[in-house]
Amino acid sequence: MADIDSLMPLIKHFMPFAQERMGFKEPPRLFLKGDTDNASDPLGRTAFYDPAERAVTVYITSRHPKDILRSISHELVHHTQNCNGDFSDAGEMGEGYAQSNPHMREMERQAYEMGNMCFRDWEDTIKQTIYHEHLNKGDYTMSTKDWKNKEMKSLL
């Protein structure tokens, strides 16, 4: 289960990577939501994107940090699609939209593929770094700047 103190440094490190990879100019608003009722539902919500508000909401109760980050990555693809105008003529987005609306089905496919690959690429870039070792020790206070400086020193 993720706690905010361990999750926030990961999100802060992942967001710039995702922004550069996906190409959106302005990051969306991000809301982390605790919801025990949703967490107890085996088919409960994991996350959603609100195109009108340019906001991502992610449910975090009883979820592994990697799963939360994957959800964020998926929703960031939807944010990118929205920024690119792909939601302009999206049509119906009610219940079952991913099965009944061909355009939205394709956008979901893109979000699963691009979101998962972006997360995986980010994860692979930090697994063998001092930043990852630092997180494994349970110290979540290392800044990205400190990590980069220590990583550069170790490479030199």
N, C-alpha and C positions, 0 to 999 in steps of 0.2 A: 504494500500500500504506500502510495506517495504522500509525503508531507511537503508542505509549501517550502520549508527551508532547504530541502534537498532538490526540489523541483525547479525553483526559480533560477538558480545559476545555470542549469541545463537549458532552460527556455531562453535565457538571456544570451547564451552562447549559440544556440541553434538559430534564433530568429535572423540575425544578420546573414548567416550562411544561406538560409532559405530565401531571404529577400534577394540576395545576389543571384542565386541559382534560378529562381522563378521570374525575377525581373519586375516585381511590383515596386512602385515608387514610394508609396506611403504604407507602412504596416497597418494592419487592421487593429481595432481595439480588441483586447483579449480578456476574456472573463473565465476564471477557474471556478467551477461551481461544485460545492459539496451537496450531495443529495443521497441520503441513505435509502430512501424508497426506490429511487432509480437504480441504485447499486444492487439492491436485492432482486431486481427484475432481470432474469437471464437475458432478456431481449430489450433491456433498457437502452436509453440513448447514450451515446459516447461523446458526441459533439455535434454542433451545427454552425452554419454560417448564415448571417443575416445580411443580404446584399444591400438593403436600404440603409442600414446602420454601419455597414462595413465593419462588422463585429464577429468575432469567433467566440463561441461559448464551448467550453470543454468540461465535461463531468469528470471529477477526479477521485471521488470516494471509492476506496477499495480497488484502485487500479495501479498497475506497475508504471513507474515513470516512463519506460520505453513505450508502453501502450499509449500513454497520454501524449507523448511527443509525436508518435505516429498520427494520432488524431489531429493534432495541431498542424502537422505537415499536410495532411489531407485537406483540411479546411483552408490552409493557405493557398492551395491550388485553386479552390473555389474563389478565394479573394482575388487571385491573379486573373482568373476567368472574368470576374466581375469588372476588374479594372480595365480589362481588354474589351469590354462591351459584349461579352458572350451571353450575358443574362438579359440583354435588351429585348430580344424576341424569344425568350425561353419558353413561353406558353405556360400551361398549367404546372404548378409545382406543389400540388396538394398530396395527400396520402397516395402512395404508390407511383409517384411521378417517375421514378427511375425505371419502372417497368412499362409505363404507358406513354411516356414522352421520349421519342427517339433522340431529340437534341439533348435533353437532360441525361438520358442514359449514357450518351457519349461523354458528357461532361463528368459524370460519375466515374466512368472508366478511366478517363484521364487523371482524375483526382486520386484514384486508387494507385494507378501506375506511377505517376509522377511524384505523388506524396510519399509513397513507400520508398521509391528509389532515392529521393532527396534525403529522407531520414537515414537510410542505409549508408549513403555516401558520407553524410555528416558523421555518423557513428563510427564508420571505418577510419575517418581522418583523425579522430581523437583517441581511439582505443590504445594506441601505442605511445601516447604522449604523457608528459608530466601532469597535464590537466586531469587526465583520467586517473592516474595514480593518486593524485591529490584527492579526488572525489572518493576513491576506494578507501581512503583513510578516514573518511567521514568529516573532512574539513570542507565545508561548502562556502568558505569565505574568499577563496582565491579569485581575484579578478582576472578577466581575460587578458588585461595588460600584463599582470604578474606572470600569468601562464606563458604568454608569448615571450616575455623576457627570459624566463627560466628555460623555456624550450630552446631559444636561440643560443643561450649559454651552453646548454648541454650538447648542442650540435657543433658548436665551435670547439 
